[in-house]
Amino acid sequence: MNDNGTTCTAAAANRGHRNNAGERIKLDVGGTIFHTSIATLTGCSAYFQSKFSVQWGFDESDGDYLEDNVIFVDQNPEPFKVLLAYMREGCVDCRKLTRNVLLQAEFLGIDTLLSAVKYRCYANKFPEFSGGANEVIDAYNQRYGDMLGGIIAGVLPLYLKKRDERKEFALLGKSASGRFILQGPKKLYDDDGEFSSESGLVPICSTFLDCLNWLGMNGFTKVDCPECVLHDGIRRIFFSRKLLNSGEDNHWDRVIIDNEGADREPDKKQYATLTVEVRSAVLDTGGVGMLREVARIDADIGKTSEIEISGRTETTSISKVAGINEATSVSCMNWLQHNGYTRREVELEDFYNSAQNVQPEKKVSIYSRIPPNYDDFA
């Protein structure tokens, strides 16, 4: 892709070349022979676009051509191998972007890759920067200039992978009235969306599960203080998320691939509770029969309703799952697995059961999933 999001090859299609764009050629790069096509080379590289253009072209008198029409490029072959693969595929593994690869990419004028590198590096180094993609790239240019400037400053290639581990926090607590309250960053529920050191109560969270889902859907997926700080008899727990650059989605994110983060904490979560209660069956004679287990699931299934909390009517997105109320724990577990709630959140369970003073005959378990679209619900 080039700067406006079109593919490199398409961007070069309208330029005049004296050779057939599909013509296969041989390159001698530092003594190593590469077989490729003019279209591949001119699709992303300003260097090759100029060399194959009608106006300029490779010059035999300057030693551009060797025997058998092999074109000579006076660069190191190992970095070129990485860059040729990028020109063919449109993406590159982050681990392959060494100093030599970055410097050769600049020599060859592979502008799309260079922009992706600048964006990734600056956004990782300064996650609090709130500009869009082009503003992030401009900020890199102003601070470091080119690839060599970033290398000398020590941010390349380091910050193509490394992130400054800065965080934002939110707090979930239980008030003296018995109500769960959620306190989060002001920018997440204020209209301006700008950073502010202020925080306040999140107004849309009515129940414990509403609070958890707000946290999970806004990226607060990590319990940061598992000891659950006690303060004046009020129980509370902190959640955090990595401070991320808040620019709009852009195509630079699809150029550099980093697979090592595949096992990291998900960026978003959605929660469900499984409540299992042991009850005694009442016999016709008035006696107490065998104990039986009654289970239910509460989750966000895309519906809203009104509930009474502390004498006020409030809206909640949490419902008892139809057909699972007063079911067995086996059927509830199967529903959770079928709908993607596969991860048990033990720290949250401990916090909830302690805060609510849940009795031994009643157990509340909490499960999470990566949220799908509501259309995907069973």
N, C-alpha and C positions, 0 to 999 in steps of 0.2 A: 504494500500500500504506500501511496505517497502522502503528502501533507493533507490532502483533502479527502483521504480515505479510499481512493481508488487503488486498484492493484498496480504494482510497479510496471508490469508488462503492458497493461492498458495505457498507462501514462506515456509510455514511449512509443506507442503505436502510430501516433500522428506525427512523429518527428521524421525528417527525411534522412534515410540511410542509403549509402551507395551500394550496400550489399543486401542480399535477400535476408530478411530478418530470421527466417527459419534455417538458414545455411549453417551446417555444422563446421566447426573450426577447431584448430588445435592451438593451445596456449603453452608456451614454455615459461613457467613462473619459477624463477630461481633455479632452473635445471630440472624441474619436474613437469611432465607433460600432462595437461588437462584437456579432455574432450568435452565440448559444450556447444551451445548455439549462440548466434548473435543476439537473438531475442532474449535469451536468459541474461546475457551480460548487459544489454542496453536497457533491460526492464527496470533495474534498480540503481545502476552505477552511472553517475555523471561522467566519470573518467571514460568509460567505454562508449557512452552516448556520443561524446565528442570525438573519440577515436574512429568510430564507425560512421560519423556524419558525412554528408556530402561536402560540407565546407572544409573540414579538416582532414580526417582520415589518417590511417596509419601510413607512415612515410618510410619507404624502403631505404632512402638515403640516410635516414637517422638510425638505421639498424633495428626498426620495428619488426621486420620480417627476417626469419632464418630460412634454412633450406626447407623445401616441400611446403612452402607457405605457412610455416609455423610462426605464430606471432609471439614475440618476446615481451615479457613484462618483468621489469627488474624489481621484483618483490620477493619476500620469503614465501615458500610454498605452504608451510603448515597453517599460518593464518588464512591464506587464500582458500585452502580446503574448507575451512569453516564458513567463510564468506560466500563461496560458490554454492555450498549447501543451502545457506540462507537465501541466496538469489533464486534458487530453484523452489524452495519450500515456503518462503515468506515468514519463517519463524526460526528461532535459534534457542538452544538450551543455554540458560543463564551461566552454567558452569564453564562453557566454552568461550565466553567473552573475556579473554585475557587482555593484558595491556597491548601485546603485539597485534591481536585481532582488532582492537578498538582503533589503534593508530593506522592500521592498514585500511580499515573501513573509511576512515577520514581521507586517506590518500585517494581511494577509489570513488569517493563522493557518494557513498551509500546512505543517502540522506534520511530515508525512512528508519533505518536501524539506528543511525546517530540520534535522531529525535527520540526514539523509544528509549535509548540509553540515558539521554539527558532527563527525560521525564521520570523514569524509574529511579535513577540516582537521586534526583533532587527531592522527589516525593518521599523516598525512604529516609533521607537525611533530615528533612524538615517536614514531618507529617502535619505540623500545625498550619502549614501554608494552605490558604483557603481558595486559591485561584483555580481557574480551569486549566485544561491540559496545555494549551498554548502559552498561558501565563507562567506555568511551571517551567516550560522549556525556555522561555525568555529569561526567567529568573536564573536558571542555570547558566545561560550565556552571559548574563551580566556579572555573575559571581566568578565563574571559572573559565569562560570563553570557549575553549575547544576540548577535545579529548585529552590532549597533553596537559592542559590546565587542570583538569579533574584528576589526572594521575599524579601530578606534582602535589596537589592539595591533599592527596590521600583518600579521596572519596571514590575513585574508580580504580579497579572494578569492585571495591569493597561494598559500596552501598547499592550495587545491583541486587544483592541478596540481603545484606544486613539491614535491620531497621533500628532506628532509635526507639527504645522501648518506653515510650511515653504513654500514659494512660489517662482515661477519663473514668470517673467513678459515679455510681448511683447507690442509693441506700434503700434497703427494704426493712421496715420495722413494724412493730405492733404498738399502737398507741395505748394510753391508759384506759381508753374506752373499749378496748378489745378489737379495734379496727386495724387492719393492715394498711400502712401508708407507704408511698413510694416517693422518694426525693431524687430528682435527676437534674442533669445540666439544663440550664435555662434555654439554650438554643434549640433543644429538641422539641419543645412545645411552645416556643415563642415564634412569632411570625418572621422576625428578621433573620433567624438562622445563623447569626454571627456569634463568635466566641464571647462568652461572658463568664466571669468568675462567680456570678450569682447562680444559685440553684433554688429549687422550690418544689412544692408538692405537685406531682403529676396528676392532673384532674380527672383522667379517664379510667383510673384503675379502681374498681369497686371491691373486688375479692382478691384473695391471695393468688389465685391462678391468673386473674387478669393482670396482676402486678408482674408475675413471672413471665407471662407472654409479652408484655410491653418491654421488659428487660431483654428477653431473648430476641425479639424482632428488631430491637435497636442496637444489637451487637453486644450487650452486656451479658456474655455467656460464661464468664469466669467468676467463681466465688473467690473473692480476694482476701477475706478475713474469715476463714472457716471456724474460728473460735466463737463467732457470734457475740460481739461485745455487749455487755450488760450495762445499762445506764439508767439509773433511777427506776429500776424495776421494769424498764421497757427493753424488750429484746430487739436487736437489730443485726443486720448482716450487710456487708458491702459487696458489690459486684463491680467489675471493671471491664473495660474494653480497650483495645489498642487504639491510640489516637491515629486516625487515618486522614490522609488528604481527602478533602471533601469535594474535589472537582468532579465535573460530569464524567459519565462513562465515555471512553474514547478508544480508538483502535490501537493506541500504543500498548495497551495492556495485553494484546494478543500477539505481539511480536516477540517478546522475550518470555520464555517458558521456564518456570521454576517448579519442578515436581517434588522437591524435597519437603514442601509444606503440606503434602497430601494428608498427613496424619495429625495436623494441628487442630486446635479447637475450632469448631465450625463458627462462621461469622454470625449465623443466626440460629436460634432454637425456638421450638414451640413445645409446650409442656402439657401433660395430662396427669391427673391423679387417679390412683386406684385405691379405693377405700374398701377394706375387708373388715367385717364386723361379725363376731361370734354371738349368736343368739340362742336362747333356749326355747325349744318348741313347747307350747302350752297344750296339755292334753285335755280331752273332753271332760275328764273327771276333775279338772282344775289343778292337777299336778304338773310338774315340770318334766318334760321328756328329754330326748337326746339333744345335744348341742348341734346347731347347724350353722353353716357359713353363708353369709350374705355379702355380695360384692357389687360395686358399681364403679363406673368410670365417669369422671367429669373432664370435659375438654372443650376447646373452641372448635365448633363444627360449622362455623359460618353463620350463626344466628345470634340475634341479640334479644334480651328480655329485660324486664324490670324486676328489681328485688328491693326488699326493705333492709336497710342497714342503719342501725342506731337511730331509728325513727324517721329516716329519710328514704325516699324512693330514688334509686339509682339504676343505671343501665349496666348490664354485664354481657360479655360475649361468651360466657361459660355456661354450658348446658350439661345435664346428665345425658349420656349417650343412649339413644332410644334402643330398646331391646336388650340392654346390658344391665339395666337397673334391677337390683335384687337377683343377680345371676350368680354363677359360681366364679371362683377366682380363676379357674382354667379358661372359661369362656372369655373373661375379661383380659387375661394375658394373651390369648389368641387374637383378640381384637387389637390390642396394643401393638403386637408384632406385625399383624397384617397392615396396620396403618402407619408403620414406621417408627413407633415409639419403642426403640430398642435399647436406649441407654438409661440406666437407673441413676438417679441423682441423689446419692446417699446423704451428702451434706445438707441438701435442701430438705430432705425428709427429717433429719435430726432437728433442724431449725424449726420446721413447722410443728412437728409432734411435741416439741418442748414448749414452743410459744403458745400452742393451743391446749397444752396439758392433756393430750390425748390419752385416754385410759387404755390399760393393757388389752382389753377385749376388742379394741378398735385400732386398726393399723392403717395408716395412710402412706402409700408409696408414691413416688414421683418419677415419671419417665419423660424423656425428651426425644425429639426428632429434629432433623433438618426440615424446615417447613416447605411443603409442596403448595401448589395452587389449591384453592378450595374445591375446584372441580375434580381433584384427584381423590377426594374422600370416598371411602367405601360406603 
